[in-house]
């Protein structure tokens, strides 16, 4: 009877566990959107346990606009690469 160890099971898929160069490039292109989303989440988290002040509201609006602009730029960059709408 053959026994398969956990190590054998994990290393069998070792080549597929790391991201490919194309996947890393896609993450790099999307990084401005990710960072803008983190900035918006940070601004929202600050106001979780208190009533948002006017400064908090401005910070959230500004972060939301940055996220939308980063998303727009990302989508426009994708449509320029593929030759069509993304």
Secondary structure, DSSP 8 states (H G I E B T S, - for coil): -----HHHHHHHTHHHHS--HHHHHHHHHHHHHHHHHHHHHHHHHHTTTS---HHHHHHHHHHHHHHHHHHHHHHHHHHHHHSS--
